Each structure stands twice: as structure tokens, then as C-alpha cells.
Amino acid sequence: MPKFKSKSQQSKNLKKQAKKETSTLSLKEQLAQKRKAAQGRKELISLLTTASFSSVLVGILLFFVGGIKVAVPAVLEDV
């Protein structure tokens, strides 16, 4: 008579198998991936910060040159 495993045992076995498959990278490779992801996030944040500051600067310059009716749409277009 065959023995049947409970669903909880089956799910535990599946989790163990998935864990084994994902941990095939060495520690150095995992750390390298984390550094690469952190570098990408850092570049994205700096790009967004630069774009925001530049649009505000353009808006301020246009405010002094052309007035508020020109400055507000220019800032809202860039963002």
C-alpha cells in the first residue's frame, strides 16, 4: 500500500529543492551581484536628482526672465 505525503511535507520538500537551486552561486558571486544592484540604484538616484535640480533651476531662471506664466509650465514639462 503506497504512503502519501501530506501537503505540508510536499511543500517543505519543494522549498528545500528551490533553495538548493538558487544557492548555486558562490559567496563572491552573490556579493558581486549585490554590489552591481546597489551601483545601479545609486546611478538611478543620481540621475533623478540631477534632473529634478536642473528642472527647478530652469524654472527659477524662467521665472526671473519671463514671469510666472512661463516658468510653471516649463518646470512641469521636465518632471
PDB file with one MODEL, atoms N, CA, C and O in Angstrom:
MODEL        1
ATOM      1  N   MET A   1       0.841  -1.169   0.000  1.00  0.00           N
ATOM      2  CA  MET A   1       0.000   0.000   0.000  1.00  0.00           C
ATOM      3  C   MET A   1       0.894   1.243   0.000  1.00  0.00           C
ATOM      4  O   MET A   1       1.747   1.375   0.877  1.00  0.00           O
ATOM      5  N   PRO A   2       0.719   2.163  -0.968  1.00  0.00           N
ATOM      6  CA  PRO A   2       1.601   3.336  -1.041  1.00  0.00           C
ATOM      7  C   PRO A   2       1.292   4.336   0.060  1.00  0.00           C
ATOM      8  O   PRO A   2       0.150   4.510   0.483  1.00  0.00           O
ATOM      9  N   LYS A   3       2.362   4.986   0.505  1.00  0.00           N
ATOM     10  CA  LYS A   3       2.198   6.019   1.514  1.00  0.00           C
ATOM     11  C   LYS A   3       2.115   7.368   0.816  1.00  0.00           C
ATOM     12  O   LYS A   3       2.873   7.642  -0.115  1.00  0.00           O
ATOM     13  N   PHE A   4       1.222   8.182   1.255  1.00  0.00           N
ATOM     14  CA  PHE A   4       1.056   9.506   0.684  1.00  0.00           C
ATOM     15  C   PHE A   4       1.621  10.536   1.651  1.00  0.00           C
ATOM     16  O   PHE A   4       1.426  10.448   2.863  1.00  0.00           O
ATOM     17  N   LYS A   5       2.319  11.507   1.095  1.00  0.00           N
ATOM     18  CA  LYS A   5       2.857  12.586   1.913  1.00  0.00           C
ATOM     19  C   LYS A   5       1.806  13.671   2.079  1.00  0.00           C
ATOM     20  O   LYS A   5       1.000  13.924   1.184  1.00  0.00           O
ATOM     21  N   SER A   6       1.832  14.294   3.221  1.00  0.00           N
ATOM     22  CA  SER A   6       0.900  15.389   3.433  1.00  0.00           C
ATOM     23  C   SER A   6       1.332  16.588   2.595  1.00  0.00           C
ATOM     24  O   SER A   6       2.465  16.647   2.117  1.00  0.00           O
ATOM     25  N   LYS A   7       0.442  17.520   2.427  1.00  0.00           N
ATOM     26  CA  LYS A   7       0.746  18.710   1.631  1.00  0.00           C
ATOM     27  C   LYS A   7       1.850  19.526   2.270  1.00  0.00           C
ATOM     28  O   LYS A   7       2.668  20.117   1.565  1.00  0.00           O
ATOM     29  N   SER A   8       1.889  19.568   3.595  1.00  0.00           N
ATOM     30  CA  SER A   8       2.936  20.349   4.261  1.00  0.00           C
ATOM     31  C   SER A   8       4.308  19.736   4.020  1.00  0.00           C
ATOM     32  O   SER A   8       5.282  20.465   3.834  1.00  0.00           O
ATOM     33  N   GLN A   9       4.403  18.415   4.020  1.00  0.00           N
ATOM     34  CA  GLN A   9       5.679  17.766   3.736  1.00  0.00           C
ATOM     35  C   GLN A   9       6.104  18.007   2.289  1.00  0.00           C
ATOM     36  O   GLN A   9       7.282  18.229   2.007  1.00  0.00           O
ATOM     37  N   GLN A  10       5.144  17.961   1.385  1.00  0.00           N
ATOM     38  CA  GLN A  10       5.451  18.208  -0.019  1.00  0.00           C
ATOM     39  C   GLN A  10       5.930  19.635  -0.221  1.00  0.00           C
ATOM     40  O   GLN A  10       6.887  19.866  -0.960  1.00  0.00           O
ATOM     41  N   SER A  11       5.279  20.598   0.423  1.00  0.00           N
ATOM     42  CA  SER A  11       5.683  21.988   0.259  1.00  0.00           C
ATOM     43  C   SER A  11       7.058  22.218   0.871  1.00  0.00           C
ATOM     44  O   SER A  11       7.849  22.988   0.326  1.00  0.00           O
ATOM     45  N   LYS A  12       7.361  21.566   1.997  1.00  0.00           N
ATOM     46  CA  LYS A  12       8.691  21.688   2.599  1.00  0.00           C
ATOM     47  C   LYS A  12       9.756  21.143   1.668  1.00  0.00           C
ATOM     48  O   LYS A  12      10.822  21.741   1.524  1.00  0.00           O
ATOM     49  N   ASN A  13       9.475  20.011   1.033  1.00  0.00           N
ATOM     50  CA  ASN A  13      10.439  19.420   0.105  1.00  0.00           C
ATOM     51  C   ASN A  13      10.653  20.321  -1.103  1.00  0.00           C
ATOM     52  O   ASN A  13      11.779  20.468  -1.578  1.00  0.00           O
ATOM     53  N   LEU A  14       9.582  20.923  -1.601  1.00  0.00           N
ATOM     54  CA  LEU A  14       9.702  21.829  -2.747  1.00  0.00           C
ATOM     55  C   LEU A  14      10.524  23.056  -2.378  1.00  0.00           C
ATOM     56  O   LEU A  14      11.332  23.526  -3.180  1.00  0.00           O
ATOM     57  N   LYS A  15      10.324  23.580  -1.170  1.00  0.00           N
ATOM     58  CA  LYS A  15      11.099  24.737  -0.722  1.00  0.00           C
ATOM     59  C   LYS A  15      12.569  24.390  -0.601  1.00  0.00           C
ATOM     60  O   LYS A  15      13.431  25.189  -0.969  1.00  0.00           O
ATOM     61  N   LYS A  16      12.863  23.205  -0.088  1.00  0.00           N
ATOM     62  CA  LYS A  16      14.262  22.780   0.039  1.00  0.00           C
ATOM     63  C   LYS A  16      14.910  22.664  -1.338  1.00  0.00           C
ATOM     64  O   LYS A  16      16.055  23.077  -1.525  1.00  0.00           O
ATOM     65  N   GLN A  17      14.180  22.105  -2.300  1.00  0.00           N
ATOM     66  CA  GLN A  17      14.718  21.964  -3.651  1.00  0.00           C
ATOM     67  C   GLN A  17      14.954  23.327  -4.284  1.00  0.00           C
ATOM     68  O   GLN A  17      15.977  23.542  -4.934  1.00  0.00           O
ATOM     69  N   ALA A  18      14.022  24.239  -4.100  1.00  0.00           N
ATOM     70  CA  ALA A  18      14.169  25.582  -4.662  1.00  0.00           C
ATOM     71  C   ALA A  18      15.344  26.295  -4.015  1.00  0.00           C
ATOM     72  O   ALA A  18      16.076  27.016  -4.693  1.00  0.00           O
ATOM     73  N   LYS A  19      15.535  26.109  -2.730  1.00  0.00           N
ATOM     74  CA  LYS A  19      16.644  26.740  -2.023  1.00  0.00           C
ATOM     75  C   LYS A  19      17.975  26.211  -2.546  1.00  0.00           C
ATOM     76  O   LYS A  19      18.925  26.975  -2.719  1.00  0.00           O
ATOM     77  N   LYS A  20      18.045  24.909  -2.798  1.00  0.00           N
ATOM     78  CA  LYS A  20      19.276  24.312  -3.324  1.00  0.00           C
ATOM     79  C   LYS A  20      19.591  24.863  -4.716  1.00  0.00           C
ATOM     80  O   LYS A  20      20.753  25.111  -5.039  1.00  0.00           O
ATOM     81  N   GLU A  21      18.570  25.052  -5.529  1.00  0.00           N
ATOM     82  CA  GLU A  21      18.772  25.530  -6.892  1.00  0.00           C
ATOM     83  C   GLU A  21      19.224  26.990  -6.918  1.00  0.00           C
ATOM     84  O   GLU A  21      20.047  27.367  -7.752  1.00  0.00           O
ATOM     85  N   THR A  22      18.701  27.803  -6.023  1.00  0.00           N
ATOM     86  CA  THR A  22      19.048  29.218  -6.033  1.00  0.00           C
ATOM     87  C   THR A  22      20.391  29.488  -5.379  1.00  0.00           C
ATOM     88  O   THR A  22      20.999  30.523  -5.651  1.00  0.00           O
ATOM     89  N   SER A  23      20.873  28.598  -4.530  1.00  0.00           N
ATOM     90  CA  SER A  23      22.132  28.835  -3.838  1.00  0.00           C
ATOM     91  C   SER A  23      23.325  28.244  -4.583  1.00  0.00           C
ATOM     92  O   SER A  23      24.332  27.903  -3.961  1.00  0.00           O
ATOM     93  N   THR A  24      23.226  28.121  -5.897  1.00  0.00           N
ATOM     94  CA  THR A  24      24.335  27.569  -6.666  1.00  0.00           C
ATOM     95  C   THR A  24      25.455  28.589  -6.856  1.00  0.00           C
ATOM     96  O   THR A  24      26.572  28.207  -7.205  1.00  0.00           O
ATOM     97  N   LEU A  25      25.185  29.875  -6.635  1.00  0.00           N
ATOM     98  CA  LEU A  25      26.206  30.897  -6.767  1.00  0.00           C
ATOM     99  C   LEU A  25      27.106  30.888  -5.534  1.00  0.00           C
ATOM    100  O   LEU A  25      26.659  30.642  -4.414  1.00  0.00           O
ATOM    101  N   SER A  26      28.372  31.162  -5.773  1.00  0.00           N
ATOM    102  CA  SER A  26      29.285  31.244  -4.646  1.00  0.00           C
ATOM    103  C   SER A  26      29.055  32.550  -3.892  1.00  0.00           C
ATOM    104  O   SER A  26      28.333  33.430  -4.360  1.00  0.00           O
ATOM    105  N   LEU A  27      29.665  32.663  -2.739  1.00  0.00           N
ATOM    106  CA  LEU A  27      29.505  33.860  -1.924  1.00  0.00           C
ATOM    107  C   LEU A  27      30.048  35.083  -2.649  1.00  0.00           C
ATOM    108  O   LEU A  27      29.449  36.157  -2.588  1.00  0.00           O
ATOM    109  N   LYS A  28      31.171  34.932  -3.332  1.00  0.00           N
ATOM    110  CA  LYS A  28      31.747  36.056  -4.083  1.00  0.00           C
ATOM    111  C   LYS A  28      30.805  36.521  -5.180  1.00  0.00           C
ATOM    112  O   LYS A  28      30.643  37.723  -5.395  1.00  0.00           O
ATOM    113  N   GLU A  29      30.181  35.575  -5.876  1.00  0.00           N
ATOM    114  CA  GLU A  29      29.258  35.933  -6.954  1.00  0.00           C
ATOM    115  C   GLU A  29      28.011  36.622  -6.405  1.00  0.00           C
ATOM    116  O   GLU A  29      27.511  37.569  -7.012  1.00  0.00           O
ATOM    117  N   GLN A  30      27.503  36.154  -5.261  1.00  0.00           N
ATOM    118  CA  GLN A  30      26.339  36.788  -4.650  1.00  0.00           C
ATOM    119  C   GLN A  30      26.657  38.216  -4.235  1.00  0.00           C
ATOM    120  O   GLN A  30      25.860  39.127  -4.460  1.00  0.00           O
ATOM    121  N   LEU A  31      27.832  38.411  -3.622  1.00  0.00           N
ATOM    122  CA  LEU A  31      28.226  39.758  -3.215  1.00  0.00           C
ATOM    123  C   LEU A  31      28.449  40.658  -4.416  1.00  0.00           C
ATOM    124  O   LEU A  31      28.138  41.848  -4.365  1.00  0.00           O
ATOM    125  N   ALA A  32      28.987  40.104  -5.503  1.00  0.00           N
ATOM    126  CA  ALA A  32      29.185  40.893  -6.717  1.00  0.00           C
ATOM    127  C   ALA A  32      27.845  41.333  -7.293  1.00  0.00           C
ATOM    128  O   ALA A  32      27.716  42.464  -7.759  1.00  0.00           O
ATOM    129  N   GLN A  33      26.852  40.456  -7.267  1.00  0.00           N
ATOM    130  CA  GLN A  33      25.528  40.823  -7.753  1.00  0.00           C
ATOM    131  C   GLN A  33      24.906  41.911  -6.889  1.00  0.00           C
ATOM    132  O   GLN A  33      24.268  42.828  -7.406  1.00  0.00           O
ATOM    133  N   LYS A  34      25.089  41.813  -5.578  1.00  0.00           N
ATOM    134  CA  LYS A  34      24.555  42.838  -4.686  1.00  0.00           C
ATOM    135  C   LYS A  34      25.223  44.183  -4.943  1.00  0.00           C
ATOM    136  O   LYS A  34      24.554  45.216  -4.955  1.00  0.00           O
ATOM    137  N   ARG A  35      26.548  44.178  -5.149  1.00  0.00           N
ATOM    138  CA  ARG A  35      27.258  45.431  -5.446  1.00  0.00           C
ATOM    139  C   ARG A  35      26.782  46.035  -6.751  1.00  0.00           C
ATOM    140  O   ARG A  35      26.611  47.249  -6.859  1.00  0.00           O
ATOM    141  N   LYS A  36      26.568  45.182  -7.742  1.00  0.00           N
ATOM    142  CA  LYS A  36      26.104  45.668  -9.038  1.00  0.00           C
ATOM    143  C   LYS A  36      24.706  46.278  -8.927  1.00  0.00           C
ATOM    144  O   LYS A  36      24.434  47.317  -9.529  1.00  0.00           O
ATOM    145  N   ALA A  37      23.828  45.642  -8.165  1.00  0.00           N
ATOM    146  CA  ALA A  37      22.474  46.171  -7.975  1.00  0.00           C
ATOM    147  C   ALA A  37      22.516  47.491  -7.217  1.00  0.00           C
ATOM    148  O   ALA A  37      21.781  48.422  -7.547  1.00  0.00           O
ATOM    149  N   ALA A  38      23.369  47.575  -6.206  1.00  0.00           N
ATOM    150  CA  ALA A  38      23.492  48.812  -5.440  1.00  0.00           C
ATOM    151  C   ALA A  38      24.035  49.934  -6.314  1.00  0.00           C
ATOM    152  O   ALA A  38      23.590  51.077  -6.207  1.00  0.00           O
ATOM    153  N   GLN A  39      24.992  49.615  -7.174  1.00  0.00           N
ATOM    154  CA  GLN A  39      25.554  50.619  -8.084  1.00  0.00           C
ATOM    155  C   GLN A  39      24.484  51.121  -9.050  1.00  0.00           C
ATOM    156  O   GLN A  39      24.420  52.317  -9.332  1.00  0.00           O
ATOM    157  N   GLY A  40      23.649  50.224  -9.556  1.00  0.00           N
ATOM    158  CA  GLY A  40      22.563  50.625 -10.455  1.00  0.00           C
ATOM    159  C   GLY A  40      21.568  51.540  -9.780  1.00  0.00           C
ATOM    160  O   GLY A  40      21.131  52.532 -10.363  1.00  0.00           O
ATOM    161  N   ARG A  41      21.202  51.203  -8.524  1.00  0.00           N
ATOM    162  CA  ARG A  41      20.284  52.066  -7.776  1.00  0.00           C
ATOM    163  C   ARG A  41      20.902  53.436  -7.529  1.00  0.00           C
ATOM    164  O   ARG A  41      20.221  54.458  -7.621  1.00  0.00           O
ATOM    165  N   LYS A  42      22.193  53.452  -7.214  1.00  0.00           N
ATOM    166  CA  LYS A  42      22.882  54.716  -6.949  1.00  0.00           C
ATOM    167  C   LYS A  42      22.894  55.600  -8.193  1.00  0.00           C
ATOM    168  O   LYS A  42      22.667  56.806  -8.102  1.00  0.00           O
ATOM    169  N   GLU A  43      23.158  55.005  -9.348  1.00  0.00           N
ATOM    170  CA  GLU A  43      23.159  55.760 -10.606  1.00  0.00           C
ATOM    171  C   GLU A  43      21.770  56.302 -10.926  1.00  0.00           C
ATOM    172  O   GLU A  43      21.642  57.438 -11.382  1.00  0.00           O
ATOM    173  N   LEU A  44      20.738  55.512 -10.695  1.00  0.00           N
ATOM    174  CA  LEU A  44      19.371  55.958 -10.959  1.00  0.00           C
ATOM    175  C   LEU A  44      18.995  57.128 -10.057  1.00  0.00           C
ATOM    176  O   LEU A  44      18.399  58.103 -10.515  1.00  0.00           O
ATOM    177  N   ILE A  45      19.340  57.032  -8.791  1.00  0.00           N
ATOM    178  CA  ILE A  45      19.026  58.111  -7.854  1.00  0.00           C
ATOM    179  C   ILE A  45      19.755  59.389  -8.239  1.00  0.00           C
ATOM    180  O   ILE A  45      19.183  60.478  -8.182  1.00  0.00           O
ATOM    181  N   SER A  46      21.021  59.257  -8.634  1.00  0.00           N
ATOM    182  CA  SER A  46      21.766  60.464  -9.019  1.00  0.00           C
ATOM    183  C   SER A  46      21.192  61.076 -10.291  1.00  0.00           C
ATOM    184  O   SER A  46      21.151  62.300 -10.420  1.00  0.00           O
ATOM    185  N   LEU A  47      20.751  60.251 -11.224  1.00  0.00           N
ATOM    186  CA  LEU A  47      20.135  60.761 -12.449  1.00  0.00           C
ATOM    187  C   LEU A  47      18.839  61.511 -12.141  1.00  0.00           C
ATOM    188  O   LEU A  47      18.606  62.598 -12.670  1.00  0.00           O
ATOM    189  N   LEU A  48      17.999  60.930 -11.287  1.00  0.00           N
ATOM    190  CA  LEU A  48      16.745  61.584 -10.934  1.00  0.00           C
ATOM    191  C   LEU A  48      16.985  62.876 -10.163  1.00  0.00           C
ATOM    192  O   LEU A  48      16.274  63.862 -10.357  1.00  0.00           O
ATOM    193  N   THR A  49      17.980  62.871  -9.295  1.00  0.00           N
ATOM    194  CA  THR A  49      18.299  64.075  -8.533  1.00  0.00           C
ATOM    195  C   THR A  49      18.787  65.181  -9.456  1.00  0.00           C
ATOM    196  O   THR A  49      18.366  66.330  -9.325  1.00  0.00           O
ATOM    197  N   THR A  50      19.661  64.847 -10.376  1.00  0.00           N
ATOM    198  CA  THR A  50      20.178  65.831 -11.328  1.00  0.00           C
ATOM    199  C   THR A  50      19.057  66.406 -12.188  1.00  0.00           C
ATOM    200  O   THR A  50      18.999  67.614 -12.418  1.00  0.00           O
ATOM    201  N   ALA A  51      18.173  65.540 -12.657  1.00  0.00           N
ATOM    202  CA  ALA A  51      17.063  66.002 -13.492  1.00  0.00           C
ATOM    203  C   ALA A  51      16.127  66.922 -12.706  1.00  0.00           C
ATOM    204  O   ALA A  51      15.658  67.931 -13.233  1.00  0.00           O
ATOM    205  N   SER A  52      15.861  66.578 -11.467  1.00  0.00           N
ATOM    206  CA  SER A  52      14.978  67.414 -10.652  1.00  0.00           C
ATOM    207  C   SER A  52      15.584  68.783 -10.396  1.00  0.00           C
ATOM    208  O   SER A  52      14.917  69.805 -10.558  1.00  0.00           O
ATOM    209  N   PHE A  53      16.852  68.803  -9.994  1.00  0.00           N
ATOM    210  CA  PHE A  53      17.500  70.083  -9.719  1.00  0.00           C
ATOM    211  C   PHE A  53      17.619  70.940 -10.971  1.00  0.00           C
ATOM    212  O   PHE A  53      17.457  72.159 -10.915  1.00  0.00           O
ATOM    213  N   SER A  54      17.903  70.300 -12.098  1.00  0.00           N
ATOM    214  CA  SER A  54      18.027  71.088 -13.325  1.00  0.00           C
ATOM    215  C   SER A  54      16.681  71.682 -13.744  1.00  0.00           C
ATOM    216  O   SER A  54      16.628  72.812 -14.229  1.00  0.00           O
ATOM    217  N   SER A  55      15.589  70.926 -13.559  1.00  0.00           N
ATOM    218  CA  SER A  55      14.278  71.480 -13.929  1.00  0.00           C
ATOM    219  C   SER A  55      13.881  72.625 -13.005  1.00  0.00           C
ATOM    220  O   SER A  55      13.268  73.597 -13.446  1.00  0.00           O
ATOM    221  N   VAL A  56      14.229  72.513 -11.724  1.00  0.00           N
ATOM    222  CA  VAL A  56      13.937  73.606 -10.800  1.00  0.00           C
ATOM    223  C   VAL A  56      14.773  74.826 -11.165  1.00  0.00           C
ATOM    224  O   VAL A  56      14.278  75.952 -11.124  1.00  0.00           O
ATOM    225  N   LEU A  57      16.022  74.614 -11.517  1.00  0.00           N
ATOM    226  CA  LEU A  57      16.890  75.726 -11.914  1.00  0.00           C
ATOM    227  C   LEU A  57      16.352  76.423 -13.159  1.00  0.00           C
ATOM    228  O   LEU A  57      16.333  77.652 -13.225  1.00  0.00           O
ATOM    229  N   VAL A  58      15.918  75.648 -14.137  1.00  0.00           N
ATOM    230  CA  VAL A  58      15.336  76.238 -15.349  1.00  0.00           C
ATOM    231  C   VAL A  58      14.087  77.029 -14.995  1.00  0.00           C
ATOM    232  O   VAL A  58      13.867  78.117 -15.527  1.00  0.00           O
ATOM    233  N   GLY A  59      13.269  76.487 -14.100  1.00  0.00           N
ATOM    234  CA  GLY A  59      12.061  77.193 -13.688  1.00  0.00           C
ATOM    235  C   GLY A  59      12.360  78.506 -12.998  1.00  0.00           C
ATOM    236  O   GLY A  59      11.690  79.509 -13.243  1.00  0.00           O
ATOM    237  N   ILE A  60      13.369  78.506 -12.133  1.00  0.00           N
ATOM    238  CA  ILE A  60      13.741  79.748 -11.445  1.00  0.00           C
ATOM    239  C   ILE A  60      14.262  80.780 -12.439  1.00  0.00           C
ATOM    240  O   ILE A  60      13.901  81.954 -12.370  1.00  0.00           O
ATOM    241  N   LEU A  61      15.107  80.340 -13.357  1.00  0.00           N
ATOM    242  CA  LEU A  61      15.635  81.268 -14.359  1.00  0.00           C
ATOM    243  C   LEU A  61      14.510  81.840 -15.218  1.00  0.00           C
ATOM    244  O   LEU A  61      14.475  83.041 -15.486  1.00  0.00           O
ATOM    245  N   LEU A  62      13.594  80.978 -15.647  1.00  0.00           N
ATOM    246  CA  LEU A  62      12.480  81.458 -16.462  1.00  0.00           C
ATOM    247  C   LEU A  62      11.541  82.368 -15.666  1.00  0.00           C
ATOM    248  O   LEU A  62      10.923  83.269 -16.232  1.00  0.00           O
ATOM    249  N   PHE A  63      11.435  82.137 -14.373  1.00  0.00           N
ATOM    250  CA  PHE A  63      10.598  82.994 -13.541  1.00  0.00           C
ATOM    251  C   PHE A  63      11.144  84.421 -13.537  1.00  0.00           C
ATOM    252  O   PHE A  63      10.388  85.387 -13.643  1.00  0.00           O
ATOM    253  N   PHE A  64      12.477  84.539 -13.414  1.00  0.00           N
ATOM    254  CA  PHE A  64      13.060  85.878 -13.393  1.00  0.00           C
ATOM    255  C   PHE A  64      13.077  86.521 -14.775  1.00  0.00           C
ATOM    256  O   PHE A  64      12.990  87.744 -14.894  1.00  0.00           O
ATOM    257  N   VAL A  65      13.188  85.714 -15.807  1.00  0.00           N
ATOM    258  CA  VAL A  65      13.260  86.262 -17.162  1.00  0.00           C
ATOM    259  C   VAL A  65      11.870  86.526 -17.732  1.00  0.00           C
ATOM    260  O   VAL A  65      11.599  87.622 -18.223  1.00  0.00           O
ATOM    261  N   GLY A  66      10.987  85.528 -17.670  1.00  0.00           N
ATOM    262  CA  GLY A  66       9.713  85.667 -18.366  1.00  0.00           C
ATOM    263  C   GLY A  66       8.492  85.760 -17.508  1.00  0.00           C
ATOM    264  O   GLY A  66       7.403  85.988 -18.035  1.00  0.00           O
ATOM    265  N   GLY A  67       8.607  85.600 -16.231  1.00  0.00           N
ATOM    266  CA  GLY A  67       7.439  85.687 -15.362  1.00  0.00           C
ATOM    267  C   GLY A  67       6.897  84.314 -15.020  1.00  0.00           C
ATOM    268  O   GLY A  67       7.370  83.296 -15.525  1.00  0.00           O
ATOM    269  N   ILE A  68       5.903  84.306 -14.161  1.00  0.00           N
ATOM    270  CA  ILE A  68       5.379  83.045 -13.631  1.00  0.00           C
ATOM    271  C   ILE A  68       4.608  82.246 -14.682  1.00  0.00           C
ATOM    272  O   ILE A  68       4.574  81.018 -14.604  1.00  0.00           O
ATOM    273  N   LYS A  69       3.996  82.901 -15.649  1.00  0.00           N
ATOM    274  CA  LYS A  69       3.227  82.187 -16.667  1.00  0.00           C
ATOM    275  C   LYS A  69       4.122  81.349 -17.565  1.00  0.00           C
ATOM    276  O   LYS A  69       3.648  80.389 -18.172  1.00  0.00           O
ATOM    277  N   VAL A  70       5.393  81.683 -17.665  1.00  0.00           N
ATOM    278  CA  VAL A  70       6.342  80.917 -18.476  1.00  0.00           C
ATOM    279  C   VAL A  70       7.047  79.871 -17.625  1.00  0.00           C
ATOM    280  O   VAL A  70       7.337  78.778 -18.109  1.00  0.00           O
ATOM    281  N   ALA A  71       7.325  80.188 -16.367  1.00  0.00           N
ATOM    282  CA  ALA A  71       8.151  79.330 -15.524  1.00  0.00           C
ATOM    283  C   ALA A  71       7.432  78.057 -15.087  1.00  0.00           C
ATOM    284  O   ALA A  71       8.028  76.980 -15.128  1.00  0.00           O
ATOM    285  N   VAL A  72       6.183  78.148 -14.675  1.00  0.00           N
ATOM    286  CA  VAL A  72       5.478  76.988 -14.124  1.00  0.00           C
ATOM    287  C   VAL A  72       5.298  75.891 -15.172  1.00  0.00           C
ATOM    288  O   VAL A  72       5.585  74.737 -14.856  1.00  0.00           O
ATOM    289  N   PRO A  73       4.850  76.166 -16.381  1.00  0.00           N
ATOM    290  CA  PRO A  73       4.733  75.086 -17.372  1.00  0.00           C
ATOM    291  C   PRO A  73       6.082  74.481 -17.744  1.00  0.00           C
ATOM    292  O   PRO A  73       6.156  73.290 -18.050  1.00  0.00           O
ATOM    293  N   ALA A  74       7.135  75.267 -17.724  1.00  0.00           N
ATOM    294  CA  ALA A  74       8.457  74.735 -18.076  1.00  0.00           C
ATOM    295  C   ALA A  74       8.925  73.727 -17.032  1.00  0.00           C
ATOM    296  O   ALA A  74       9.520  72.709 -17.385  1.00  0.00           O
ATOM    297  N   VAL A  75       8.670  73.991 -15.774  1.00  0.00           N
ATOM    298  CA  VAL A  75       9.087  73.057 -14.714  1.00  0.00           C
ATOM    299  C   VAL A  75       8.229  71.804 -14.772  1.00  0.00           C
ATOM    300  O   VAL A  75       8.747  70.701 -14.600  1.00  0.00           O
ATOM    301  N   LEU A  76       6.943  71.946 -15.008  1.00  0.00           N
ATOM    302  CA  LEU A  76       6.075  70.789 -15.022  1.00  0.00           C
ATOM    303  C   LEU A  76       6.320  69.898 -16.244  1.00  0.00           C
ATOM    304  O   LEU A  76       6.060  68.696 -16.176  1.00  0.00           O
ATOM    305  N   GLU A  77       6.799  70.437 -17.328  1.00  0.00           N
ATOM    306  CA  GLU A  77       7.110  69.625 -18.506  1.00  0.00           C
ATOM    307  C   GLU A  77       8.322  68.745 -18.255  1.00  0.00           C
ATOM    308  O   GLU A  77       8.328  67.593 -18.689  1.00  0.00           O
ATOM    309  N   ASP A  78       9.344  69.236 -17.576  1.00  0.00           N
ATOM    310  CA  ASP A  78      10.574  68.499 -17.369  1.00  0.00           C
ATOM    311  C   ASP A  78      10.399  67.344 -16.394  1.00  0.00           C
ATOM    312  O   ASP A  78      11.065  66.317 -16.529  1.00  0.00           O
ATOM    313  N   VAL A  79       9.528  67.492 -15.429  1.00  0.00           N
ATOM    314  CA  VAL A  79       9.369  66.466 -14.402  1.00  0.00           C
ATOM    315  C   VAL A  79       8.456  65.425 -14.914  1.00  0.00           C
ATOM    316  O   VAL A  79       8.174  64.453 -14.214  1.00  0.00           O
TER     317      VAL A  79
ENDMDL
END
